[in-house]
Amino acid sequence: MFIICPFILKKIGGVKVNAMALFPFIILKNLNQKEDENLIYHEKIHWRQQIELLLIGFYILYLFFYFKNRWNKMNPYQAYLEIPFEKEAYNDTPLRKNKWFGWLKFIK
């Protein structure tokens, strides 16, 4: 299910946000994004990660990795890109071929 909410999705932690997966919703900045297959695929990967970690575990680990990256002197955007969940979601592997807990292989 999609929610269009342009006023929420601006910048979070210094990173420009276009969409966000909050299971069972995908929050989009504008209606046209519903047609962006890459964006929707990316957010569906996050849905799966949220299910794997029973929602709250995903959010705790997501913030942990982000702040760990910031602690390691990364700028906000680089810290975001280095989160294992984002690395898996930006991977070009089709969702059906991704293994459960596939984000673990991206932890350094």
C-alpha positions as CSV (number, residue, x, y, z in Angstrom):
1,M,0.0,0.0,0.0
2,F,1.3,3.4,-0.9
3,I,1.1,6.7,1.0
4,I,1.8,10.0,-0.7
5,C,3.3,12.3,1.9
6,P,5.6,15.1,0.5
7,F,5.8,17.0,3.7
8,I,7.4,14.2,5.7
9,L,10.0,13.2,3.1
10,K,12.5,16.0,3.0
11,K,15.8,15.5,4.6
12,I,16.5,13.0,7.4
13,G,19.9,13.2,9.1
14,G,21.2,15.3,6.2
15,V,20.1,12.8,3.6
16,K,17.5,13.7,0.9
17,V,14.7,11.1,1.3
18,N,12.5,10.2,-1.7
19,A,10.7,7.2,-0.3
20,M,10.6,5.1,2.8
21,A,9.4,1.6,3.6
22,L,7.5,1.3,6.9
23,F,6.0,-2.1,6.7
24,P,3.3,-2.6,5.4
25,F,3.4,0.8,3.7
26,I,5.7,2.6,1.2
27,I,5.7,6.3,1.8
28,L,6.4,8.3,-1.4
29,K,7.1,11.9,-2.0
30,N,4.8,12.2,-5.0
31,L,2.3,10.0,-6.9
32,N,4.6,9.6,-10.0
33,Q,7.0,7.5,-8.0
34,K,4.5,4.6,-8.0
35,E,5.7,4.0,-11.6
36,D,9.4,3.9,-10.7
37,E,10.1,0.2,-10.6
38,N,13.6,0.6,-9.3
39,L,12.4,2.7,-6.3
40,I,9.5,0.3,-5.5
41,Y,11.9,-2.7,-5.8
42,H,14.3,-1.0,-3.4
43,E,11.6,-0.4,-0.8
44,K,10.3,-3.9,-1.1
45,I,13.7,-5.2,-0.2
46,H,13.4,-3.1,2.9
47,W,10.0,-4.6,3.6
48,R,11.7,-8.1,3.5
49,Q,14.5,-6.9,5.8
50,Q,11.9,-5.5,8.3
51,I,10.1,-8.9,8.3
52,E,13.4,-10.8,8.8
53,L,14.1,-8.7,11.9
54,L,10.5,-8.5,13.2
55,L,10.3,-4.7,12.4
56,I,11.9,-3.3,15.6
57,G,15.2,-5.1,15.1
58,F,15.5,-3.6,11.6
59,Y,15.0,0.0,12.9
60,I,17.4,-0.5,15.8
61,L,20.1,-2.0,13.6
62,Y,19.5,0.6,10.8
63,L,20.1,3.4,13.3
64,F,23.1,1.6,14.8
65,F,24.8,1.2,11.4
66,Y,24.1,4.8,10.5
67,F,25.5,6.3,13.7
68,K,28.5,3.9,13.6
69,N,29.3,5.2,10.1
70,R,28.9,8.8,11.2
71,W,31.2,8.0,14.2
72,N,33.7,6.8,11.6
73,K,33.7,10.3,10.1
74,M,31.5,9.5,7.1
75,N,29.3,12.3,5.8
76,P,25.5,11.7,6.1
77,Y,25.0,10.5,2.6
78,Q,28.1,8.1,2.7
79,A,26.9,6.8,6.1
80,Y,23.5,6.0,4.6
81,L,25.1,4.2,1.6
82,E,27.3,2.1,3.8
83,I,24.4,0.7,5.8
84,P,24.2,-3.1,5.0
85,F,20.5,-2.8,4.5
86,E,21.0,-0.2,1.8
87,K,23.8,-2.1,0.1
88,E,21.5,-5.1,-0.3
89,A,18.6,-2.9,-1.4
90,Y,20.8,-1.2,-4.1
91,N,22.1,-4.6,-5.3
92,D,20.7,-5.5,-8.7
93,T,19.8,-9.1,-7.7
94,P,16.1,-9.8,-8.2
95,L,14.1,-10.0,-5.0
96,R,13.1,-13.6,-5.6
97,K,16.8,-14.6,-5.8
98,N,17.9,-12.7,-2.7
99,K,18.6,-14.9,0.2
100,W,17.0,-14.3,3.6
101,F,19.4,-12.2,5.7
102,G,21.3,-11.3,2.5
103,W,22.3,-8.0,4.1
104,L,24.6,-9.8,6.5
105,K,27.2,-10.3,3.7
106,F,27.5,-6.5,3.5
107,I,28.7,-6.0,7.1
108,K,32.3,-5.0,7.4
